[in-house]
Amino acid sequence: MTTNARTLGRIPFHVVAGGLAVVFLFPLLWSLWASVSPQPGTGQTSGYGLGNYRTLLDYDAGLVRYFVNSTIVSVLTVAVTLLVSLLGGYAFARFTFPGKNVLFLLTLAILMVPYATLLIPLYVLLGELGLQNSLVGLSLVLAMYQLPFATFMMRISFESVPKELEESAMVDGCGTAGALVRVMLPAVKPGLITVGLFAFLAAWNDFIAPLILISDSQSAPLPLAIANLRQQSMGAVDYGATEAGVVVLAVPCLALFLLLQRHYIRGFMAGALKG
Amino acid sequence: MHTKTIRRPATSSSEGVPAPRRAATSVKAPWWRSRQAKGLGYAAPTAILVAVLFIWPLFLVGRMSLSDWPLLTGYRGYNTPENYDDVVSSELFWPAVRFTLLYTVIATVLLIGLALVLAMLVQESRRGVGFFRTVFFLPSALGLASAALLFYGFYSPTVGPVSGLLQELGLSDKPVSFLGTPTAALMSTVFLIVWKFAGFYMLILLVGLQRIPGEVYEAARMDGASRFQVFRSITLPLLRPSLALCLLLCVTGSLLAFDQFFILTKGGPDNATVTVVQLIYREAFQRMNLGTAGALSVIVLLVLLVLNFVQFRGLRDADK
């Protein structure tokens, strides 16, 4: 009787959740299917195959180039974000220095300023610094936008490491840098992975910053290149190549997410607790 | 080769420094060796990045908004308050403000509503819950631009699956244009956003739900409260901080909407879906006027600061 009631009680859950799951999965599966299925006016006119990916491979500067651009931007952004937030987090968690609180508040204040508001002056500023249209300039801007979350995350990571660990390293003759590299680094590794993951995804996926800061189609990262592909073909949009591009963009993100689910959740918890 | 042999002794002698250095601190350490200075040193990269890429542009945008500043020829002197007059009297300004607000209200209500349903659905651990949590969250792992490009094909009357499906079901006798009318374009974009972000907000609400102690629910059940009563007088109030955070993120994000409209509708049909941020982009890169783009940016920044301030006050009161 009780088992029966429990099974019955479970049916609505599975019907509702299952129905919603179909709605959530369907567009993803459709784009995968559309990228390999035949459509008139695409690189794949009959039968299933990789024709759309071949179109993408040869489009303008070439898929490989765009993929490399995106990889450069993402790796640079992750590297800068990790380095700056590692040192900054250490400073904010373990040291007192003049201007500490002001600097921390200013870093968090980046969150309060809308993306688009800063990008127009950044466009002018990077021009003055000779970094216009450069992947390095773009990466620095993307890293700056990661700082509020990254610094906050690294600060709480360092604060949760017991002080004794560091002190014993100092007694053994380590300087602060030695203590940081030898003792603290392993202890804050989960924080670093979370920060790196979020920085990678943000850099890989960002659209508006390259749209404004990159004017040369040779230097465009993937999202911008694929959006341009759609706008360039007058009248007829190559939907097949567009969906192939979506798949190329999505696969690294979905793979990383499935691989590092735990760190994802940790990041959101940090965000939620902050509120 | 030569330099190496010279440097070698130098490094090895500095390796031997720790002991004498510690002795020196107890006598009189130079300021740059103090712990304060070291902290400052570790914070220096942050400070440089914040100063150069955040503070400086903030000043620059203020100056831009007060100047005659064509994109191609550069700064041409102050023209206060011409840019602000131009922005506010521009034909597209008030329609863009109205549209952005409308979009924000609709997107926020639907998004947080669905996220709450999803979170309640997957909060208990039972068989299959892990799978559903992952599936609901999966679209959040995608970038917004990728998601918008995906739906650009998905909504297409020729290749998209939905239009054909509606025709086969007899719900429409001709291909459905999801982006063809202002209302359809708005609702199609809202659907994209709900699909993309519901899992993200679900996760925040899930964290909130799991922080509600089980004893509270047990006590309510002992008192004979109905499921709806429990939801209304226990779940909702205790979830308020998490809901407030979702609200803050969602309202801010929607007011700054750009990617989704830029990719899906390009502001059309007939400028019906131009958001405020799109207007900034158009002023700067289509009308090539950094002055008005700057003025619009400053207006957006001030409105958002006030809004965030009010919402933060609300958040703090919710905690009390």
Interface residues (C-beta under 8 A of the other chain):
Chain A: R10 F13 H14 V16 A17 L20 A21 V23 F24 L25 F26 P27 L28 W30 S31 A34 Q39 L83 V84 S85 L87 G88 Y90 A91 F92 R94 F95 T96 F97 P98 G99 K100 L103 L106 T107 A109 I110 M112 V113 P114 Y115 A116 T117 L118 I120 P121 L122 Y123 V124 L125 L140 V141 A143 M144 L147 T151 G173 G175 T176 L201 W204 N205 D206 F207 I208 L211 I212 P223 I226 A227 R230 V237 Y239 G240 T242 E243 G245 V246 L249 A250 C253 L254 L256 F257 L258 Q261 I265 F268 M269 G271 A272 L273 G275
Chain B: P18 A19 R35 Q36 A37 K38 G39 L40 G41 Y42 A43 A44 P45 T46 A47 L49 V50 V52 L53 F54 I55 W56 P57 L58 L60 V61 M64 L118 L121 V122 R126 G128 F131 F132 T134 V135 F136 F137 L138 P139 A141 L142 G143 L144 A145 S146 L149 L150 F151 Y152 G153 F154 S156 T158 V159 P161 W195 G199 F200 L203 I204 V207 G208 P241 S242 A244 L245 L248 T252 L256 F258 D259 F262 I263 V277 I280 Y281 A284 F285 L290 A293 G294 S297 V298 V300 L301 L304 L305 N308 L315
